[in-house]
Amino acid sequence: MENNAKTFLIPNDLCRRAGMGASWRPMNEIVVFPYEKRSVKQKDQPTSFASNAPVSIFHIRRSVILFHPILRKLVNESNGVFLTLQASFKTKPSDLKMEILSISRQYRSIIRACLENLQDEVGKPNITVAERSEMHNYITIFYSVECVWHLCEILFIDVIPGNIVLPHLLDWVRFHFPKHERNAAILLASNSEGLELEEEFWPTVFGNLLQGRIKVVRALLKQHSAANSPIFQLVQHLLKSMPTYNVMNNVSVSEFNLQWRHWVMDIQQQIDSKQFINNHNLNLLMRLLTGEEEAWAEIQSQCEAWYEFLAGWLCYSETTVKTFELGQYAKQSIKKMRMQNHLRHLDRVLLAAMEFDMLLVIKEVQEMTENGWFVSHFTDLLHHSGRLSSLEKEVEGFSADKLRESFILDYGTTLVGHKSLWQVGLSYLDHCPKDGLPTIQLLLPRISFDSEAKVHKLIREAISRGLKNVAQSICKVQGMRSLSRGRLGNALTWALKSQDGPFTSYLADKYLKQYISSGELNNTDLLDNLGSSMLASDRLIFLGKYNEFHKLYQEGEYKECGHLLIALMVSKIVPKFFWPVLLSEATPLLESEEIVFSANDTFTVLHCLEEKEEIPELSDKISILRLAAARNLSRALMYEAQCENLV
């Protein structure tokens, strides 16, 4: 098994001397810190490494290139295409062949746009050397991605009539090796004769010949100073008469092969008769058309890659090559160019694709350093096209659904770790039928937030997926944060949203204790508008009613105020620590000129006083309360007696 382990150096002397500990943080981050390991038998005592100096903590996480500002555009645009495919599959799952091909081309278009943006960035004059190197690295990565995707689109997704793959293969090579076409355009734009004097003339002729651009080759040869000579006219005639296979022409493969052999025989006769012996380049060109091995060995040095050579070689030797034959010819091309021991990663992926080894392609694609963007979207596309499911019959224990979900899950989880792409990540996890929702349930509470607006977004995302417990958890965390910052009103608001009874009771106690120490109730606007929310806990009900008592007292509604105070005393929801305050509130009402408490109310006050007289804070208030209660009781009894006599 290949060892891909990496070594990270932690630049800290204390870690070197004491040792290190590590802990996981949300979103695939490791925190490393100095840590002295001790056995269970060792006595618990301060470490010898302790000091007053600050301790360094190191955060280690993998580099995600998709988080670069330029590449984030790729992420967002491809997300739209991904969601379109998922929606299409739900509405018409059985008729998606053409739509999947269109989706594949949209993905490639997004990659090409990304490459153009990276090229523009490289061209900026104010970019640093390190940034330019980084951009070049990204260009290399996504060029490889587009190259592989394009070939796989041809072989695994597109429907090729008669399995004749050469026209598509030539288009692929032309797309990825545009140098010869550009050079030809420059040369032809000069519109002058004697172009053979240009250094790039013959390399451009041969380059376009290898890409099957016969019309371009003829146009270039017409600009040669000897274009009107018999030998050039002969070449023009032979090139013009070259047979071209087209399924739509109703010509069978065997009939076309017969035409091709006749055409090659005509050229070979001209070569054998030494017609081109005086012009090496024309002679080489004609020999290439006949598929002569020595000629192709001579020209291969002009090819940048073995697959460029492959397309040209097949164009003039195996014109009607089928898709399933491509693998064997690819190996031959590699052998001809002596590259068996020098294959790069891109070469291995392309070879696997040409050999129709889909699983090997997926495996190799995983090693590309674009953080799973390619393998996730490509596997999803193969899954919806049905190509991935066909492997279930060939490979024992293979599950297309599980493979697709594992890549989407990993990619979505990576995006959730970014501060502005987390919602995009959630949209991918939504389309993982088995593990998507449980993963969202785990990740949502761990997403870092730096504003209340983002918290509200998190809560909406949780509620929209039916994750009420996650929404409540987020609200509680935000409530605890507000509490730690001394924002008690804000903390209570979040506690109410979380519907956490114990936390709400804790905050209500905070309000009451704050009132005991300061003599003022804070955030009365919030308390005035609690409404049915106060039912979250008994303690909050008490706080709300006590706030209402204060409001009535300030408005001079002493009768209603007294009734509410008595109701609170008999409610059995009064916190023990608040009884001294509550009983003290009765004193001015008992001494009021207007009789507020009836005889029964006064007895209630006295009863509560007797029950709570052991509370230390009441010791200096008991005598005053009893005296005030006695006076009010006598007045209340006399008043009630007079009322009875009047009746």
N, C-alpha and C positions, 0 to 999 in steps of 0.2 A: 504493500500500500504506500502510495506517495505521501511523503511528509511535507505538508504545507504550513507547518507551525512557524510563527514569526516571533522574534525576540524584540521586546520593547525595553529600552533603558530608562529607569526612573532616576532622574538627577537629584537624589536626596541622600545626604549622608546619614541622617537618622534612620531611614529605611534600610540602608546598608548595614548599620550597626545593630539595630534592634530586630530587624525582620519586617515583613510586610503582611498586611491583611488586605482582603478585598471583599467587596460586597456588590451585588447587582443593584443597579438603579433602573427605573422604568425606561423602556425603549432601547434596550440592548446597550446599556452603558455600564462600565465597570468602574467602581471607585476604589482606588488604591491608597492606603494610608500606613504609617508606621505602626507596627503591632508586635509586641513581644509575646511569643507563645509560652504558655505555662501548663504544666501537668496538673492533674486533679489533686495530687498529693501536696503540691507546693502551697505554702501559706499565702493568703491573699494580703498583699502589702504593696505600697507604692513602688513602681519600677525604678530601677537605677538610672533609666534614661529620661526620667521626668525632668522638665525644666520650665521656666517661664516663657521661653521662646515660642512663637506661634508654630503650630504643626501644619505642615503642608499636606493637602489632600489632592490627589491627581485623578482626573476624570479621563477615562480611555473609552473611545468608541470608534467603530469602523468608519472609514471615509466613504461618504455617499456622494458621488459626483452628480447625481440627479438633483441635488440641492443647490447646484450652481445656478445663478440667476438666468443664464441663457438656456440651460437645460430644463429649468422649471416650465418653460413654455412648451417644450416637448411633452413633459408629463401631463400638463393640463389639456393640451390638444388631443393627445392619445387617449386620455380618459373619456373625452366626448365620443370618440370613435368606439371605444370599448363598450360604453353604455348603449350606444346605438345598436351594436351587434347583439347585446343581451336582450334588448327590447324586441328586436326583429325575431330572435329565436323563440321568444314567448308567443308572438302573434302568428308566425308561420314557420314552425320548426322543420317542415318537410321540404320546403322549396327555397333554399338559401344559396345554391351554388353560385349564381351570378353575383348575388349580394356579398357573399364572402370574398369573392375575387375583388369586388369593388372596395370592400373594407380593407383588404390586404394592400391594395394600391394607395388607399388613403394613409395607412400607416407609413408606407414607404415615402409618400409625399411629405409627411411630417418630418421624417428623418432627413430628407433632402433639404427641407427648409431650415432645419436645425444646423446642418452642415454649412449652409450658406451664411447663417448668423455667426457661426464660429469662424468662418473665413473672414467675414467682415471685421470681427473682433481682432483677429490676428493682424489685419491690415492697419489698425489704428496706430498712429505714431507715438502716442503717450503710454503705450502698454510696456510693462517691464519685461525683462528677459524671462523671469520665472513664470509670469502670466502667459507669455507667448508660448513657452514650452508646454505649459498646462493645456492651452488651447490646441496645440498640435497633437497632444496626446488624446484629447477628446475627439479630434477630427479622425485620427487613426481608428479609434474605437468604433465610432458611428459609421465610418466608411465600411469597415468590416461587417458591421451589423446590416447595413443596407445591401451590401454585396451578397451576403448569405441569404437574407430574406428574399431578395429578388430571385435567386436561383431556386430556393425552396418553393416560392410562389409558382414558378414554372413547373416544377416537378411534382409537387404535392397538392396544389390547389387549382391551378388552371386546367381546363379541359382541352387537351391537345388533339386535334383531329388526326386520326390514324397513328397517333403516338410518334409522329415525325417531329422530333424535337429541335432539329438544326436551326430553323428560322428563329425560334425563341432563344436558342443559345447564342446566336449571332447578335440578336438585339441586346442580350444581357452583356456580352463582351463590349459591344459598341458603347453601351451606357457607362461602363466602368473604365473604359480606355478611350476617352474622347480626344486624346491628343492628336491622333492621325486625322480625324475629321476637321479639327480646328486648323491644323497645319495646311490641309488641303484647301480650306476656305480662304486662308491667308494667301496662299500661292495663286489660286484662281482669281482672287480679287484683284491681283496686280494686272491681270488681263494682258500679259505680254508673252512673247515667244522666247524661247531659249531658257525656260525655267530649269532645265537640267543643270544649269550652272549653279543653282542654289544648292547649298549643302544638304538641305532637308528634302530635296525633290524625290530621289529614289527611296529613301526610308519611308517617306509619306506614301509613295506608290505601293510599296510592299505592305505597309501597315494597313492601308485600305483594302488591299487584296486579301489579306488575312481575315479581315472583318466582312468579306463578301460584298464590299461596295464596288461592284464592277463599273457602274456608271461613273463614279468618282475617278476610278483608275483610268477609264477611257478619256474623261475630261482632262485629266492631268497630262496624259500622253499626247493629246492634241496640242498642248502648249509646248511640246518639245520642238526644237528647231528643225528636226528631221521628220516632223509629223506627216509630211506629204510623201515621204519616201515609200517605196513598195513594201519594205519590211514592216514599217509602222502601220501601213494600211492593212497588211495581212493580220497583224496583231489585233487591230481594231475590229476586223471582220470576225476573227475567232472569238474575241471577247463578246461581241454583239450576238453571236450565234449560240452562246452558252445556254444550255437548257436550264430551266428553273422549275422546280417542283412546286405545285400548288394543288392542294386537295380539291379546291373549288373548280379546277379545270377538267375534272372528270377523267384524269389520266391516272391509270393504275401505277403502282410502284414498279412493277416489272417492266411496264412499257416505258416509264421514265428512265429506269436503269439502262434499258436498251439504247435509248436516245443518248444518254450520258456516255455510254461506252463508245458509241459511234463518234461522238464529239471528241472524246479523249484520243481515239485512234487517229482522227484527222490531225490533231495537234502533234501527236507522236510522229506521224509521218513527216510533218514539216520539220520537226526537230532532227529526225534521222537524216533528212535531206540537207542538213546543215544550213537551213534558211536563216537561223539566228546566231550563227557561230561568231559573227563579227561584232555582235553587241552582247556583252556579258549579261547586262541587266535584263534585256528582253529574253535572252536565252534562259536565265534563271526563272523569270516570270512564267514562261511557257512550261518549263519543267515542273514548277510548283503546281500548275493546273492539272498536270497528268498524275500528280501524287507521287512523284519520284522521291524515294527515301533520301538520296544524297542531297537533293535540292532542299528538302525540308530540314535536313541536318545543318545545311549552310545558313538557312534563314532563322533558325530558332534563337540565335543570339540576339535578334532584334525584338524578341518577345519578352515582355516584362514579367510574365507569369506563365506557368504551365497551362493554365486554363485558357489564356489568350491563344497560345499555340494550339491547344486542343480544338478550339472552335474553327480556326483556320484550316487545320489539317483535315478535320471531318468535312469541311465545306467542299473540299476538292478530292476527297478519297472515299468518304462514306456519306454521301449527301442525304440518303434516306435513313440515317441512323435512328433507331427507336430509343425511347426513354430508358427502357430496361437494359439496353446495351451500353449505356453511357459510362457505367462504372469501369468496364474492362478497357475501354478506350482511354479513360482518364488515367488509369494505371500505366498504360502504354506511353502516354504523353509524359508522365512523370519520369518514366524510365528513359525515354528518349532524351529528356533534358537533364538526366543524371541528378535528380532531386530527391531520390528515395530517402536519403539520410539528412535532408536539409528542409524538410517540410515544416512550415510555420503552423501556428494554431489555426489561422484562417484556411490554410491549405487542407488541413485535416478535416475541418468542418465541411468544406466544399466537396472533398472526396467522399466523405460519408453520405452527403446528400446525393451525389451522382451514383453511389452504390445502393441508393434507396434504403439506407439503414437509418430509419427515422429516430429510433431510440438513441443511437450513437450521436446523431445530429443534436438532439435535445441535450444529451450529456455534455457534448463539447461546447454548446452554446452557453451552458451554465457557467463555464469558466471565463466567459467574456466579462470584463470589468465594468459593466454598465448597471450593476446593482439589480439585476433580474428584470429589467424593463423588457428586453428582447424575449427571453424565454417565457415570461408570463403571457405576453400578448400573442406570441407566436403559437404557444401550446394551446391557448384558448381558441385561437383561430382553427387550428388543426382539429381540436375537439368538436367544434361546431360543424366543421366540414365532414365529420365522420371518419376522417383518415386515422385519427388516433384510436378510435374504437375498433378499427379493423385489426389492430395489433393484439387485441385481447384473445383472439383465436390462435395467434402465432406464439405468444409469449405466456407461459404458464404463470398464473398469479398476478398478471398485470391488470391494472384498473385505470382506464382512461380518466374516469371522473376523479379518482384520488390524485392522480398525477397533476391534472389541471388545477385542482383545488389547492394542492400543496404550493404550487408556484404563485398562484394568485394571492394566497394567504400570506406568503412570505413577502411578496412585493407590497401588498396593502399595509402590512405591519411596518415595513420600512418607511412608507410615506407618512403613516400616523405619527412617526417620531419627529416630523418637521413642523415648525410652528405655524406655517401657512399652507401646508399640503395635507394636513391631517384629515380634512373633510374628503379630499380626493381619495385618500387611503381607505376611509370608511366605505366609500362607494364600491371599492373592489371587494372588501370583506363582505359586503351585502350580497355578493354573488358567489359566495362559498356556502353551498347548502348545508354542509355538515358542521363545520367548525367556525363559520363566519360570525354568527351571532354570539357564541360564547367568547370568541376572541375580542369582539367589540366590547362585550361586558367587562372583560378584564382590562382592556386598554383605555377606555374612555375616562375612568377615574384617575388614570395615571398621566393623562395629557396635561402638560404644564400650561398655566394660563396667567397672563399678566394684566388682564383687565376684566371688568365685570361683563363687558360686551361679549368676550370670548366665553365666559362662564355661561351666559345665557344661550350661546350657540351650542355649547356642550350639552346643556340641559335639553334643548330642543331636539338635538340628534338622539339623545337617549330616549326621550318620550316618544319620538316618531317611530322608534323600533320596539316600543313596549317595554323598555328597560326602566321601569319606575323606580326600582331600588337603586339603580345607578344614578339616576337624577337626584334622588334623595341624598345619596352619599356625596355627590358633588356639592349640593347645597350645604351639607353639614361641614364639609371641608372649608368652603368659602366662609361659612359662619364662624368657624374656629379662627380663620385668618383675620376676620374683622375684629373678633374679640381680642386677639393678641395685639391688635393695633389700637385698642381702646375705643373702637367704634361699636358701642353696645347696641345702638338702634339698628345699625346695618346687620349686626350679628343676629339680632332677633328676627329681622326680616328673612334672612336665609334659613334660620331655624324653622320658621313657620312654613317655608317652601319645602323644607326637607321632611316635614311632618314627623320630626323626631321628638317624642314626648319628653324623655329624660333631659335632652339638651335644651329644650324650650323651658323646662322647669328650672334648670340650672341658670339660664339667663334671666328668668323672672326673679329668682333669688338675688342675682347680681343687682337688678334694678332696686329691689327692696332694701338690700344692704347699703346700696349707694344712697338711697333716700335717708336711711338711718344716720349715715355719716354726714350728709350734706344738708338734709332738710328739704331737698327739692327733688321732684320727679323729672327726669330727663325724657326727651323724645315724646312729649305728651301728644303730639300730632299723630304719631304712630299708634300710641295706646288708645287714643280716641276713636281710631278707625279699625280696630281689631276685628270687630264684627264676629262672625262665626269662627274665625281663626283662633279665638281664645279657647275654643274647645279642645285645642291640641293637648292641653294638660291642665290639671286642677290648679296648679300654681299660677299659670297664666290667667286663668279665670279670676283668681283672687286679685292678681295685679290689675287686670282690667277693671274689675269692680271697685278696687280701692282708688284707682285713678278717677273713676266716675264719682266716687264719694268726694274726692278733693274738688272736682269740678262743681258739684252741687253746693259744696260748702262755700266756695268762692263766689257763687252766684246768689248766695243768701237763701237757698232752698233748704232751710234747716230741718223741716219736717221730713222731707224725702231723704235728706242726708242721714237723719237719725234712723229711719226705717232701714236704709241700706246698711248702716253700721251694725245694727242688731242682726240683720240677715247674715252678714259676714261672720259675726261672732258665733252664731249657731250652725254655720255651714260645715264646720269641721275641716275646712281647707286652709285655715290660717297657719302659716309657718310658726313653729314654736318661738323662733328668735324675734318674730314680729309682734307677739302679743303685748309687750310693754308699750309699743307705739300705738297699737290699735286701741288698747284700753285708755291710753292717755288722750286719744282723740275724743273719747266720750266725755272728758271733764268739761270742756267749754260748752258742750251741748246740754250737760246736766245743769250747769250754772246759768244757762240762757234765761233771759227774762220771759220769753215765751216757752211754754211747756212743750218740749220736744219729745221726751220719752214718756210713755204711759207707765203706770205702776208695774205692769207685767214686763215692759221693756227694762225698767229699772231693776227688777228682780233678776232679769237675764244678765244684766251688767254685773250685779253683785255675785251671781252664781259663777260667772266666768272669772271674777276677781278671786273668789274663794278657791277655784280650781287651779289658778295660775299664781297664787301668792308665793309659791316656793321659787319662782323665777327671780334671780338676784337683782335684775334690773328694775323690778317692781317694788323693791323693799322701801324706797323713799317716796313712793307714790301711792301706796295702799291707803294710808290714812286720809290723804286728800280726796282720793276717789270715793272712799266710804262716806266721808262727810258730804261730798257733793251728791252722792247717791241718796243719802238719807234726806237731805233737803228736798231733792227732786221728788222723792217718794212721797213725802208729806204733802207737797204741793199737788202732786198728781192724784193722790187719794182724795184730797179735799175737792179738787176740780171734778173728778169723776163722780163724787157723791152729790155735788151740786147739780151735775148734769142728770143724774138719776132722779133727783127730787123734781126737777123741771119736767121730766117726762111723766 
